Amino acid sequence: MVLFLGGSITVSALDKQEIAQKIQHIPDYEPVPGDVYTLTLGLGGLINGGEVKTIQIPLQQDYTMEVPFLGTISARGRTFQDLRKTVLQGIKNRVSLQYVDFTLTVPAVFDVVVYGAVNTPGKTTAYSLMTLYEALGAADGPREGASLRHVQLERKGTVTSYDLLAFLAFGDETQNPRLKPGDKIHVPVAQQGVKIQGAVLNPGSFELVEGDTLTTMLSFAGGVLPTASPDVTVLRLDEGGQYRTLTTSLDEADRFVLQNGDVISISSRLEQAGSVVVEGAFFGKSAEKPEARSIPEAPVRVSIPYHEGMSVLEVLKLVGGPTPYAAAEKARIIRKDGSSLALPQLSALWETGDAGMDVPLKPGDYFVVPMKPLKVFVGGNVNSPGSFPFAAGYTVGEYLALAHGLDPKTGSPDALYFVSADGTATKVDLTTVVEEPGTVIYAGNNAWKYTTDTMADVSVVVGFFNTLVNFGINVLDLIGRF
């Protein structure tokens, strides 16, 4: 999980001395119109009570400033350090002073726009020392499922993509630029990811960029623990929709390129050989006592001591059974030797308790029930149709915002629908809460009532989104919510 400190940092909250000290450590800082600099002149003997005079010098919109003794100076294309050297040296060459200094005391204040997958999109107040990371914090941080590796900064018509995760994990300052007036920041939704579990500092799901190696992703997870085994297991979906178990090692990590949907397991030397690891879409608590239970939106992982005769049904009872988010037909057991056993009848086993369908477990088994991708699908007359992470409480309007809004030419807020798998369209509005993952939102236009005659009802839409849903399940089913 990435921590973002919410709320704007106001210039009034910044101490002038703090600003002056901070800028000394930013050698490439380029002055911004609106900056206010302070020129300090020591006249006469300072020890004997000589006069100290301070002069406030604002940087104008044309990047010029009026400096005593020097006249008009342009700061365009210059760093602060270069500008400071020019001012100090120029004044010293012209006037006999005991002391002279030139520093930034009030950084420029301006608005930037932050939009996309952030909690509070819109305009936010920035200042010239503020960075891209701080701007996302001012927008109350990224939403779940946001891409931190493709944050887009638009400046004067040019869009540049930045990898904030590289800044946070490796301290790469080149991926965290300072802001300038007129900047627009777009945080898209992540499209690819992997899951890392086991003996790492921060297990979880991480966004993947093409070409990322196991070494890179383990770094994002905080690195392996001292107890980690050198052996690494990777579950990968092949073109036929089946999972393959790949094995590699930490020594080969920098040469092992990951793919979207990979599930990486780093075992621990301390794990008991006589245990069964259960992970996936389970409730996490025994189902023996009838009680209201919340549905976990992240995979549950439990290590259960093995005993002779242990079976899948027994383990299911211990962890409360599969949740409604379970892709039960894709459940499987991965044996200690790397082989795997599919459990396509898991739902029937749980519902009936039929011992004839039960499967015995062995010491060291890894029993996994993948989660369906917790996605909501948005299509029709929107600017960027696609799938977006499900989040409890989100409304239709919020999902439309993630899809970059309605098409201004054809979209209509009065023609919004939930579309079921059988083609049934249920009219909704912008305030309707999306209750379930897998929901399909279709943005029609004012002529929706005529579409049954021109596009065979909504079968085209349903077919398109069923394809998306099935693809999403195949690729992301072991990642949980991404």
N, C-alpha and C positions, 0 to 999 in steps of 0.2 A: 504494500500500500504506500502511495506517495503522499506526503504531508504538504498541504498548502495552507499557509497562514492567511486567513480571510481578512477582508477589510482593507481600505486604502490607507497608505501612509501619507499624511498631509505634510506639506512643507513646514507649517507652523510647528509640527511635532519634531522637526529636525533642528538640532542645535547648530548655530552658525559655526561654532568651533568644530563640531562633528563633521559638518560639510567640508570645511576647509581641510581637515585632516584626511577625510575620505578621498577627496579628489586628488590628493598627492599620490595616491596608490592606483590611480587610473590613468596610466600614461597615454592612452589613446582616446581620452575623452575629447569630443569635439563640441565646442560651444554651441548653444542653441539660442535662437532669438527669444528674448524674454529673460535670459539669465541676468542676474545682477551681480556685478563684481565690485569688490572693495579695494580701492587704492589707499594704502596707508603711508603717510609721509612723516618722517621724524625730522623736525626742523630745530636746529640748535643742539645743544648738549642734553641728551635725554636724562642723564644722571643728575644734572643741575636744574631739572625742571623745565627742559625745553619743550616746545609745543609739539604735540602729535596730532596730525590732521588726517581725517578719513574722508574719502570721497566715494560716493556710490556711482557706479558707471553701468548703465543698462546696455545690453546688446540689442540693437535695433533689428527690425524685420529684414533689412537688407544686409545683415551680418556686420554692420559697422558699429563702432563705438568712438566716443569723443574722450580722448585721454589727455589730461593736463600735460603741457610741455611738448606733447607729441602730435596733437591734432587728431585727425580722423585715421583710425586703423581698421582694417578689414580682418575679420576672424574666419571668413569663409574658407573651408577646406583645411583649416589648421587645427592642431590639437591644443588643448589648454596649456600643456607644458611649453609648447613652442610660443604661444601667445604670451604667456607669463614671462618667458625669457626675453622676448622682444621688448615688452613694456619696461621691465626692470632695467635692462641694459640701456635702453634708449633714454630713460630718465636719468640714470646715473651718469651718462655721457654729457648731459645738458645741465644738470643742477647738482650743486654740492649739498648732499643730505647726509644726516647721520644714519638714517634708516629708511628703507623703502620696501614695501611688500604689495603683492597683487594676488588676490585669491577670489574664488567663487564663494559668495555668502548666501545667495538666494537663487536656487535653480529655477529654471523656467517651469511654469505650470501650464498644462494644456490638456485637452480631452483626447482620448483614444477610444476606439470601438473594439469591444471584445464580444464575439458572437460564436454560435455553434454549441458544442457540448460543454457548456459551463453552467454553473448554478444560477448566476445572475447576469445574463447577457445584456449588452447595451453600452452606452457611453460610461466611461469611468475617468476620474481625474488622475492624471499622471504628472510626473515631474521629470526633469531631464536626466536625473541619475537613476530613475526607475528602470528595471529590467523586464524582460518578457515573462520570466517566472513570477515576479512580483505583480505583474498585470493580471495574471491568472488568479493570483491570490486576492486581488482587489475585486475580481468578479466572483468571489466566494468559491474559487477552486473549480476543477473539472468535474463533470458528472461521471458516474460510473460508466465504463465503456468508452470514455473519451480517448482519443489518440494523443499521447504525449510525445510521440516520435515523429509526427508530421504536423507540428504546429506551424501554421502559415502566417507570415507577417507581410502585409501588403504596404509598400511604401513608394509613393509617387508612381503608381502603376505597375511596379515590379513586385512579384510575389516570391518570397524565399521561404523554404521549409526548414524548420529547426527541430532538433531532437532534444527535447528537454530532459528525457530520461538519461541521455548521455551526460548532460550537465549535472544532474542529481547523483548519478552513480559514479561518474568518473571525474567530476569537477571540470568538464570541458567548457570553458568560458565562451568559446566561439559559438556555442549553441544557446547562449543566453544574452542576446544583444540588448543594449539600452534603447529606450524608446525615443521617438521624435514626434513633433506635432504632425497630425494627419495620419498616423499609423492606424491600420486596421488589423486585428488579430482574429484569425479563424481557427477554432479547435474542432477538427473533424471527429467522426466516430472511427474507432479502431476497426480494421478489417481483418487482421490476421493475429494469431496469438498461439502461445504454447503454455502448457502447465508444467510447473516444476514442483515435485513433492519429495518428501523424505528428509535426508540429513543435510539441509541447507538452512541458512540463517533466517530467510524470509520466504517460505514456500508460498506458492500462489500462481496466479495467471499473469502472464507478461506479454506485452505487445511484441510482435515479431516483424522485423524488416528483412526483405529479401537478402539472402547471403549471410544472415546471422549464424554464428557458430555456437556450439554448446558452451564454449568458454565465455562468450559475450553474455549469454542468457544466465549462466550461473553467477556472473558478476552482478547482474541486475537483481538476482535473488540473494545478494549479500555474501556469496561464496559458500563453499561447502564447510560443514562442521568438522572439527578434528576427528570425530568418530566416524566420518564417512568412509564407506567401503570404496575402493578404486573402481569397482564394477558399476556400470550404468546401464539401465534398461530403458528403451524408448519404444512406446507404442505408436505405430504409424498406420494411417489409413491408406490402403492401396487403391488403384484405379477401379478395382472391382467392388469397392465398398467394404472390404474386409480389413481387419486390423492385423498387422504383422508385428511380431516382437523382435526388435533389433537390440543387439548388445554392443556396447563400446566400453571405453574406460576413460577415466579422468586424464590419463596420459595422452589420449587421442582427441581430447575435447576441442582443441583449437583447429582440428581438421574435420570435425564432424558438423556438417551443415544441417541445420534444422529446417523442418517444413511446417506449414500451417497446420495446426491441430495436433502436433506431437505432444505426447505426455511423457515427461522425463522423470524417472524414479531413481533417486540416489539412496541406496540402502545404508543402514548403519551397522557397524560392527557390534553394536550393543543390542541389536534386535534379537529377541529370543528365536532360536531356530524352531522351537515348538509352538509357534503362534500362527494365526491366520489374520491377515490384514484385509479389512473390509472397507471399501471406499465407494462413494458415489451418492446417488439420490436416495438417501435413507432418512428417516425421521431422527434417528440417533438415540431413541429411547425405546425401551421394551413396550410392546403393544398389548401386554397382558391386562393392564388396567385401563378401562375406558375413560378417556379424558380428552378434552379439546386440545389439539396440538397445532402449533404453527408449522408451516411448511418451510424447511430450510431452503434458502436461495443459493446456497453454496454447497459443494460436495462435503459429506461427512466422512471422516476417516477414523477407524477404530481398529486397534490391535487386540485380538481375543486369544487367550491361551488355548492351545489345542488340547483336546482329549480324544481318546479312542472312540470312534463312532460318530464324531461330529459331522453334521451335514449342512447343506445349504439352507434348508427350512429352519433348522435350529438357530442358525446365525441370523436369518431374517427376523425371527421373533425377538432376538436379543437387541437388534438395532431398529425395531419398530416397523420393518417392512419398507418396500419402495414407496416413494412419494408420487403424487400426480405428475411431477416433473421428470419422472424416470423414463428413460428410453429402455424399458425392460427387455425388449426383444433383442437388444444388443449386449445383454449381460454376459459375462464370461468369467472363467477362472483361469488365472495364469499360474502355472506350476513353477516350482522352484527351478526346474531344469530348463525353463523358457518355453515349454509347450503351453498351449492354451486349449480350453474347452468351452465352446459356446453353450449358452443356456437360453435358447429361444422360448422355452415354456415357463419362464420365471413367473410371469403374471398368473398363469393358471395354477402353478404350484402354490403361490401365496394365497390365492383366493380360495382354493379347494382344500389345501393341506394334504393332497393326495401323496401318500408315501411312495407310490409307484413312480412318481415323477421326481422324487428327491435325488440328490446327488451327494455322495460322500466327499468329504474334504480331507486334505492331507496337510501335514505340518509344512509351514512355509508358503501355503497357497495365498494368492492375491485375488480376492473376489471383488469384482468391480461391476457396478451398475451405472452406466453413463447417465448424465443429465441431458435432457433435451436442451437445445440452445434457448436460453430465455430471451427470445427476440420478438419484436413487433415489426410487422411488415407494412410499409407505406408505399402506395402506388397511385396511379392515375394522374391527375392534373397537378402534380407537384414538381418543384424544380429539380430535386435529387431523390428519385424513388430508390428504395432499398430496405435493408433490415437494420434495426436499431435495438440496443439492449433494453430488455424489459425492466422497468422499475416500478415498484408498487406505488400507486397514487398518481402516476403521470396521467395527464389528460390527452385527448385527441389533439388539442391545440399544441401541446408541448412536443408530441411526436411529429406534427407537421413542421414545427420549427426546426427539428433535427433534420428534416428533409428539405430544409431551406425554404419552407413556406409554399403556399399555393402558387401555381403558375398565374401571373397577373393577367394573362390574356384569356385563359380558358377555365381556370379553377374558380370554384364558388364555395364559400363557407356554408352555403345553404344546401349543399349536395355532398354531404359526408356520410360514409356508410361503413359498417362492419360487414365483411363478406365471409360467410362460412364456407366450409369445404364443399357443401352441396350446391353452392351458388346463391344461397339466400342472402339478400342484402337488407341490413337493418339500419335505418336512418339514425344518425347520431349528430351531435354538435360539438363545438370546440371545447366545451366544458365537460364532456362525457369522460369519465374515468375508464381507462383501459384496465380491466380486471385480471386478464389472463395472458401469459406469454403465448405466442403463436397467433395472436390476433392479427387479422389483415384489415388495414384501414385503406379504403378506396376513396380518393377525392374526385368526385364527378364534376359536372358542370350543370348549368341550368337546364340542359337538355337531357338530363339523366333518364327521364321517363321514356325517352325515345330510343335509348341505346339498346333495348331488347330487340328492336327491329333491325338494328344496323350492325350489331356485333355479337349476335347469338347470346343475348342476355349477358351475364357476367362470367360465362364459362372461360373466356379468354383470360380474364383477370385471375380467376380461381386456378386455372391451369398454370399460369405464370408463377403465381405465388406458391402453389404446391411444389413446383420445381425448386423454388428458392428455399422453402422450408426443408425439403428432403435433403438438399445439398448442405444446408446449414447443419442439420442433424449429423450427417455423415462426417463433416469436417470438424465440428466443434463439440461433439457430444461428450467428450471426456474432459472438456475444459471447464464445464460449469458455466456460470454467467461470465461473459467476457465483455 
